[in-house]
């Protein structure tokens, strides 16, 4: 499975961008994924229904991910909750070949991975399934992943119940990307060091511009 190289701006959802920005601020300290206990984004409670927490076992040739959360809204898309179940067992063999390589890539590179796939609800409406994976380390190995899962339908409402199991049509991948450059978060309204800004008293010919470099 091929993955594009992307910057954080590829993430569409504002709430997912907020989650990613919190991760980026922690990553920026040492250019390495943080520990999960350090990750405390603002208004986390508002997002819990769209988040799934996993533990990662890297002692096997292929990493195994175990679901550690339940009661999430997205579990309705699969028809049941999965706390304590291996992710590959939870999604089943039909979907595993589409789902698991995305998680394995996140484990392998230790960087956020973003994907979009189109799925059809029971009424045939096309729903975009947007997945953001954030990795966390213990002893320099990926030990946890948090997945933020968003669904969006351009036609408006859709049926989320059994969305991933309601018909025979498989997900149609639209995007798979590793977020591996521009790994910093610049707060809105701030000017970073070494940015160049130019001042003029007023526009027009013959006006001298003053250029200042911020260091």
N, C-alpha and C positions, 0 to 999 in steps of 0.2 A: 504494500500500500504506500503510495507516494504522498508526501506532505509538503505543502508550500512553506516558504519562509515568510513570516509576517511580523508587523509591528503591532503594538497594543490597539492601535486605531481600527484594526480589522473587526473588533468586537462591536456588534450592533447595539445590544441592549445596554441602556444606561446603568441599570442595576448590576449587570455583569461587569461593566467597566469599573464601577465602584469597588466591587470585590477584587478585581484584578489590580486596581491602583493600590489597594491596601497591601496586596502581596508584593507589588513592585517596590513599595517603600521599604519593606523588610529585605527584599532581595538586594537592593542597592547598597546596603551596608558593606557586604563582603562579596557581592556578585555570586551568591549561592542561595538556593531555596531555603526558606526559614523552617524552623520547627513549628509543628502545628499549634503548640501551646502559645506561641507568640502571636498567632493570627486572631485579631479581635476587631473585625471591621465594624464601623458604626451601623446601627440599626440591623444587626445580624438577625434579630428575632423576626423581622419582617420578611426575611428571605428564607427562613428555615424550611418552609413548605416546598421550595424549589431546589433545596440542597440535599445531596446525598454524601455521606461520609464513608470512606473506605479505609481499611487497613490493608497494607501490601506485604505479602510474604515473598521476599526475593531469594529465599533459600532453594527454591526449585528452579529447574532450567527455564521454565516459563513462569513469570510472576503470577501469583494468585491473589485476587482482590476479594475481600470479604466485606459485605454490606454491613455498616454499623449504625444505620439510622432507619427509622420506620415512620409510617404515618405521613409521608411526604405526598404532596399533590401529584407528583409525577408517578407515584406507585399506581395511581388509578389508570395510567396509560398501559401498565403491564398487567393490571387486573388483581394484583395482590402485593402486599409488602414483602420485603426480603431480608429483614434483619437477621444476621448470622449466616446467610447463604453466600456461597461463592458467586461472584458476578456472572461468570460464564454459565453456571447452572441456572441462575435466575433468568437470564435472557433466553436461554435455550439454544440448541444447535442451529436453528434457523436464522437467528439474529447474531450469534456469536462472531461469525466471520466478518460482520460489519462493525460490531461494537468493540470487540476486544483489542484489535490492533491500535485503536485510538488510545486506549488506556495503556497499552504496552509501550507505545511511543512516549507517552508522558513519563512513565517510569524510567525508560532508557535515557532520555535526555535531561530529565530533572527540570523541565521548563513547562510553562503553560501550553496547553494544546486546545485549539478551538475548532469546532466542526459544525457544519450545517447539513442537514438532510431533509428532504421532503418526504412526508408520509401522508397517507390518505385516511381520513376518519371513516366511520361506518356509513356516512352519507356521501362519500366520494370527494369531500372538500380537501384541498391540499393544505397541509399544515407544515410550517417550517419548524424543525426541531433543532434548536441551537444549544450546543453543549460546550461549556468552558470547564476545563480540568486544571486544577491548581495542585502542584506537588509539594510535599513537605518532607523534610529529612529527619532522620535519627541516625547518628553515627555515620554520617556522610552517605547514607543510602535512603532512597525514597521509601518511606514507611507509611505514609498516609496520602490520600488524594481526596480533595473535595471537588465534587462535580456540581456545577450550577446548570440547571436544565430549564430552558425556556421554550415555550411553544407560541407560535404566532400564525394567524391565518389572515390573509389579505381580504378575504370575503367577510371577515368579522367573526361571528361565533362559530364554534366547532365543538364536536363531542370528544372530550379527552378520555372518557372511559374506554378502556381496552384499545387505545389508539395504536399501540405497537403490536397488537395481536388480533385486530378486528377483521383483517382480510388477508388475502394471499399475496398482495403486492408488497415487495420488500422495500425498505427505505431506499431513496434515491439520493446518493451523496452529491452535495453541491460544493462543498468546501471542506478541506482538511488542512490545517496549518499549525506549525509550531511557532509560537510567539518567541522569537529568538533575537530580535534587534530592537533598538530604542527602548531598552528595558529600564526606563526611569519614569517617574511620575512628576510632572511639573504642575504645581498648584496653579489653578486659574488666577490670572491677574498678576502673577509674579514674573520678573525678568531674570533669566538665568545669567550667571557669570559668563563673560566673554561674548554676550550678545552685543551687537552693534546697533545703536539707535541714532537717528539723525534729527536735529532740531532746526527749524527755520522760524523766523518771526512771522512771516506771512508768505504765501505762495506768490510767484511771479518772477520775471527776469531780473537779474542783477542782485538777487537776494543771496547773501552768503549763508551757507549751511554750516552748522557746527556738528561734528561727528564725535561721539563719545563711545569708547569701548569700555564695557563693564568687566572688571576683573576681581 
